[in-house]
Amino acid sequence: MSFEVRPLGVQCNLRCQYCYQNIERETAHSTHTYNLDALLDRIHQAEEPFTLFGGEPLLMPIADLEKLFTVGLEKWGENHIQTNATLIRDRHLDLFEKYQVSVGVSIDGPGALNDGRWAGSWEKTRKLTAHAEQAIKSLCQRQIPTYLIITLHRQNATEDKLPILGTWLRYMDQLGVESTRLHLLEVDDAIVDRKYALTPAENLAALLYLETVEQELEQMQLDIFSEMIALLLAKDDEVSCVWRACDPYTTEAVQGIDGEGRSSNCGRINKDGVSFEKAASPGYERYLALYHTPQAFGGCQDCRFFLMCKGQCPGTSLDGDWRNRTTDCTTWKKLYIHLEQRLQTQGKSPLSLHPWRPVVESMMLNAWTEGSNPSIQIALTTLQGNTETSDD
């Protein structure tokens, strides 16, 4: 589980035009104050290290950041933060070093490729992007663990821009960035769709290009490809939450804490602009329905990649309705086919083509019906054990 502390909710110094949190900002759910004592109390009660999240968490005063990181270091020996890096100054770098903070930077590439992360004018946007790029360099020079989150869209991942993005990723690898998480654009309105969204073919082309770039990197890993291969091989215990069955009213992979210390969910599913409090227990009705609903009606029926994809993140569902499969179904399916074929040429047997797949699907459906959510690996291991027992 990821434990996210969001003192200022979705408050941010940027106005990224495609940000999935804009709906909450527009409905006046952006918080400008927080109860530090309540936050510290919840952190003391937590069982896992936390990530300071937003919006933009570096809008907090440096003294309050230090209080939060002090608890994190004393309790777990580590801290984490997700930031756009435009507010990082030397005092923040000192803080990150002192309190063992790993830093995730949300950035879409160098210069113009990051223009979607809007700061109010072209001049200010480019200036802050340059600052963020320098901040990444400074983080790496100080050997502060650094990783990136990149969203792919028309301003950084069309055919003409991919070589620039690829060259920059190679540079990030040389600097010492440890990993990069790739996101397909989450489209929540028609304006974002027209201005930023790639077609399914462009999304696939971008991902296939970046797969070739990853093979040239010395240390930095792009998360998508290794995770999808792990899913195909039923070795999915460590994959990201977007590939796991997620109840949008509990989001078990993300435990959020707001500025008043209240429990909340992953913000990617707040399509009505309301941050619902976390439900008491998870339900997996979405996945039972997707399995049985024809693809023509928004479901996943008869898709051999259902076990691996599960309709993907409910925050990316068709028409903003979490009961449907992801809008990016075409892209993910074709990428799975590509990786499936690669595994076959390597003499490996992907679960998507294995005769045991229907049995594992049945086991997963039964587990979801009973309110549990095992990994494919656990289900397959159980099946293998049962088969060996019956053979004896």
C-alpha positions in Angstrom: 0.0 0.0 0.0 1.1 3.6 -0.7 0.5 5.9 2.2 0.0 9.4 0.8 -0.1 12.5 3.0 -1.8 15.5 1.3 -1.7 18.5 3.7 -2.9 20.9 1.0 -5.1 18.6 -0.9 -4.9 19.4 -4.6 -3.5 23.0 -4.2 -0.7 23.6 -6.7 1.5 26.4 -8.0 1.0 25.2 -11.6 -2.2 24.8 -13.6 -1.4 21.8 -15.8 -4.2 21.9 -18.4 -4.7 18.2 -18.4 -4.3 17.4 -14.7 -6.9 14.9 -13.4 -7.1 17.0 -10.2 -8.5 20.0 -12.0 -12.0 18.7 -11.4 -11.5 19.0 -7.6 -10.0 22.4 -7.9 -12.9 23.7 -10.0 -15.4 22.4 -7.4 -13.7 24.3 -4.6 -12.3 21.2 -2.8 -8.8 22.6 -2.9 -7.5 23.0 0.7 -5.3 25.9 1.8 -4.9 25.1 5.4 -4.1 21.9 7.4 -3.9 20.6 10.9 -0.3 19.7 11.4 -0.9 18.0 14.8 -3.6 15.8 13.3 -1.3 14.9 10.4 1.6 14.0 12.8 -0.8 11.9 14.9 -1.9 9.9 11.8 1.7 9.4 10.7 2.6 8.1 14.1 -0.2 5.6 13.8 0.7 4.5 10.3 2.4 1.1 9.6 4.2 2.1 6.5 6.4 5.0 5.3 4.5 7.9 3.7 4.8 9.9 0.6 4.2 13.6 0.8 1.8 14.3 -2.0 -0.4 17.0 -3.6 -1.1 19.1 -5.6 2.3 20.5 -4.8 3.5 19.6 -1.2 6.4 22.1 -1.4 3.9 24.9 -0.9 4.2 23.9 2.8 6.6 26.0 5.0 10.0 24.4 5.3 9.6 24.1 9.1 6.4 22.0 8.7 8.1 19.8 6.1 10.9 19.2 8.5 8.5 18.1 11.3 6.9 15.6 9.0 10.2 14.3 7.7 11.5 14.0 11.3 8.8 11.6 12.2 9.3 9.6 9.0 13.1 9.3 9.5 12.7 8.3 13.2 10.0 5.7 12.5 11.0 4.2 9.2 14.5 5.6 8.3 13.2 7.1 5.1 10.8 9.6 3.5 9.3 10.2 0.1 7.8 13.2 -1.8 6.1 13.7 -5.2 6.7 17.2 -6.6 6.8 19.2 -9.8 10.3 20.4 -8.6 9.7 24.0 -9.6 9.8 25.1 -6.0 12.9 23.2 -5.0 15.6 25.4 -3.5 18.9 24.6 -1.8 17.2 24.5 1.6 14.9 21.7 0.3 17.9 19.8 -1.1 19.5 20.1 2.4 16.3 18.8 3.9 16.1 15.9 1.5 19.6 14.9 2.3 19.2 15.1 6.0 16.0 13.2 6.3 16.6 10.5 3.6 13.9 11.7 1.3 13.5 10.0 -2.1 12.1 12.5 -4.6 9.6 11.8 -7.4 9.4 14.5 -10.0 6.4 15.0 -12.3 7.7 16.4 -15.5 7.0 15.6 -19.2 10.4 16.3 -20.7 12.7 19.2 -21.4 11.7 22.7 -22.6 8.6 22.8 -24.8 7.8 19.2 -24.1 6.8 20.3 -20.6 4.6 23.2 -21.8 1.4 21.4 -20.7 2.5 22.0 -17.1 1.3 25.5 -17.4 2.5 28.3 -15.1 0.3 31.2 -16.5 2.5 32.4 -19.4 4.9 30.9 -21.9 7.8 32.8 -20.3 7.0 31.6 -16.8 6.3 28.1 -17.9 9.6 27.7 -19.7 11.5 29.3 -16.8 10.0 26.9 -14.2 10.6 23.9 -16.5 14.3 24.9 -16.7 14.3 25.2 -12.9 12.8 21.8 -12.5 15.4 20.3 -14.9 18.2 21.9 -12.9 16.6 20.6 -9.7 16.7 17.1 -11.1 20.4 17.5 -11.9 21.1 18.9 -8.4 19.2 16.0 -6.8 21.3 13.5 -8.7 24.5 15.3 -7.9 23.7 15.0 -4.2 22.9 11.3 -4.8 19.3 11.9 -3.5 17.2 9.0 -4.9 15.2 10.5 -7.8 12.6 9.1 -10.1 10.2 10.6 -12.7 6.6 10.5 -13.7 6.0 11.4 -17.3 2.5 11.7 -18.9 2.5 11.0 -22.7 0.5 13.5 -24.9 0.6 15.5 -28.0 3.2 18.0 -26.7 5.9 15.4 -25.9 5.1 12.0 -27.6 4.1 12.6 -31.2 6.5 11.3 -33.9 8.4 14.5 -34.2 8.9 14.9 -30.5 9.8 11.4 -29.4 13.5 11.7 -30.5 13.8 14.7 -28.2 12.1 12.8 -25.3 14.3 9.8 -26.0 17.5 11.9 -25.9 16.4 13.5 -22.7 15.7 10.2 -21.0 19.2 9.0 -21.9 20.5 12.1 -20.3 18.4 11.5 -17.2 19.8 8.0 -17.1 23.3 9.3 -17.2 22.5 11.8 -14.4 21.4 8.9 -12.2 17.6 9.0 -12.2 16.6 5.6 -10.9 13.3 4.9 -12.7 10.5 6.5 -14.7 6.8 5.8 -14.5 5.0 6.4 -17.8 1.4 7.5 -17.8 -1.0 7.6 -20.8 -3.0 10.8 -20.6 -6.1 10.7 -18.5 -8.7 12.5 -20.5 -11.6 14.0 -18.5 -13.1 16.6 -20.9 -13.4 17.5 -24.6 -10.9 20.3 -24.5 -8.1 18.1 -23.1 -9.0 15.4 -25.7 -8.7 17.8 -28.6 -5.6 19.6 -27.5 -3.5 16.8 -25.8 -4.8 13.3 -26.4 -2.9 11.0 -28.7 -4.7 8.5 -30.8 -4.4 4.8 -29.8 -2.0 4.3 -32.7 0.1 7.2 -31.5 0.1 6.0 -27.9 1.3 2.6 -29.1 4.0 4.0 -31.3 5.2 6.2 -28.4 5.4 3.2 -26.1 7.1 1.0 -28.6 9.7 3.7 -29.3 10.3 4.2 -25.5 10.7 0.4 -25.2 13.7 0.6 -27.6 15.1 3.6 -25.6 14.9 1.6 -22.4 17.1 -1.1 -23.9 19.9 1.5 -24.2 19.7 2.8 -20.7 22.3 1.8 -18.2 20.3 1.9 -15.0 17.0 3.7 -15.3 13.9 1.5 -15.9 10.6 2.5 -17.5 8.0 0.7 -15.4 5.4 -0.2 -17.9 7.3 -2.9 -19.9 8.7 -4.9 -17.0 5.4 -4.8 -15.2 3.4 -6.0 -18.3 5.9 -8.8 -18.8 5.6 -9.8 -15.2 1.8 -10.0 -15.5 2.1 -12.1 -18.6 4.4 -14.5 -16.7 2.2 -14.5 -13.6 4.9 -12.9 -11.5 2.8 -9.9 -10.5 3.2 -9.5 -6.8 5.1 -6.2 -7.2 3.3 -4.5 -10.1 1.6 -1.1 -9.8 -1.9 -0.6 -8.6 -3.2 0.2 -12.1 -2.8 -3.5 -13.0 -4.5 -4.7 -9.8 -8.2 -4.9 -9.2 -9.1 -1.6 -7.5 -12.3 -0.6 -5.8 -12.7 3.1 -6.5 -14.3 3.6 -3.1 -11.5 2.0 -1.1 -8.4 2.2 -3.5 -6.6 -0.4 -1.4 -3.2 0.5 -3.0 -3.5 4.1 -1.8 -4.2 5.2 1.7 -4.6 8.9 1.5 -4.6 11.3 4.5 -5.9 14.9 4.0 -5.0 18.0 5.8 -7.3 17.3 8.7 -6.0 13.8 9.1 -9.0 12.1 7.5 -8.7 9.0 5.4 -9.2 9.4 1.6 -8.7 7.5 -1.6 -6.5 7.8 -4.7 -7.5 11.1 -6.4 -7.5 9.6 -9.9 -11.1 8.3 -9.4 -12.6 11.6 -8.2 -14.4 12.3 -11.5 -17.2 14.3 -9.8 -14.9 16.6 -8.0 -15.6 15.0 -4.7 -12.9 13.4 -2.5 -15.0 10.6 -0.9 -13.9 9.2 2.4 -12.6 5.7 2.3 -15.1 2.9 2.5 -14.8 0.4 5.3 -14.2 -2.6 3.1 -13.4 -3.2 -0.6 -15.7 -4.7 -3.2 -14.7 -6.1 -6.6 -18.0 -5.8 -8.5 -16.3 -3.9 -11.3 -14.1 -6.9 -12.2 -16.9 -9.4 -12.0 -19.0 -7.2 -14.3 -16.1 -6.5 -16.7 -15.4 -10.2 -17.1 -19.0 -11.0 -18.2 -19.8 -7.8 -20.1 -19.3 -7.8 -23.9 -16.5 -5.5 -25.2 -19.1 -3.8 -27.4 -20.8 -2.5 -24.1 -17.7 -1.4 -22.3 -16.6 -4.7 -20.8 -13.8 -7.2 -21.2 -15.6 -10.4 -22.1 -13.4 -13.0 -23.9 -10.2 -10.8 -23.8 -7.3 -13.2 -23.2 -5.5 -10.3 -21.4 -8.2 -9.7 -18.8 -6.2 -11.4 -16.0 -3.3 -9.0 -16.7 -5.1 -5.8 -17.4 -8.4 -6.1 -15.5 -9.8 -3.2 -17.4 -6.9 -1.1 -16.1 -7.3 1.9 -13.7 -10.9 2.8 -12.9 -9.8 6.4 -13.2 -9.3 6.0 -16.9 -12.6 4.2 -17.6 -14.8 4.9 -20.6 -17.1 8.0 -20.2 -15.6 8.6 -16.7 -17.7 5.6 -15.4 -15.5 3.3 -13.3 -17.8 0.4 -14.2 -16.4 0.4 -17.7 -13.0 -0.7 -19.0 -10.2 1.8 -19.7 -10.3 4.2 -22.6 -6.9 3.0 -23.5 -7.9 -0.6 -24.1 -6.7 -0.7 -27.7 -3.3 0.6 -26.8 -2.8 -1.8 -23.9 -4.1 -4.8 -25.9 -1.7 -4.2 -28.8 1.2 -3.7 -26.4 0.3 -7.0 -24.6 0.3 -8.8 -28.0 3.7 -7.3 -28.8 5.2 -8.4 -25.5 3.4 -11.8 -25.7 5.1 -12.5 -29.0 8.4 -11.5 -27.7 8.1 -13.9 -24.8 7.2 -16.7 -27.2 10.3 -16.1 -29.3 12.3 -16.4 -26.0 10.8 -19.8 -25.4 8.6 -18.6 -22.6 4.9 -19.4 -22.1 2.7 -16.3 -21.3 -0.4 -17.1 -19.2 -2.5 -15.4 -21.8 -1.9 -18.4 -24.1 -1.7 -21.1 -21.5 -4.4 -23.7 -21.1 -4.6 -22.9 -17.4 -5.7 -19.4 -18.1 -9.5 -20.1 -17.8 -9.0 -21.9 -14.6 -7.0 -19.1 -13.1 -9.7 -16.6 -14.3 -12.3 -18.7 -12.4 -10.2 -18.7 -9.3 -9.8 -14.9 -9.4 -13.5 -14.4 -10.0 -14.3 -16.6 -7.0 -11.8 -14.6 -4.9 -13.3 -11.3 -5.9 -16.8 -12.7 -5.1 -15.6 -13.5 -1.6 -14.1 -10.1 -1.2 -10.4 -10.9 -1.6 -7.9 -9.8 -4.2 -5.0 -12.2 -4.7 -2.2 -11.7 -7.2 -2.2 -13.9 -10.3 0.9 -15.4 -8.9 -0.8 -16.5 -5.7 -3.8 -18.0 -7.7 -1.5 -19.9 -10.0 0.7 -21.2 -7.2 -2.4 -22.4 -5.5 -3.6 -24.1 -8.7 -0.2 -25.8 -9.1 -0.3 -27.0 -5.6 -3.8 -28.4 -5.9 -2.7 -30.2 -9.2 0.3 -31.8 -7.6 -1.8 -32.9 -4.6 -4.4 -34.5 -6.9 -1.6 -36.3 -8.9 -0.3 -37.8 -5.7 
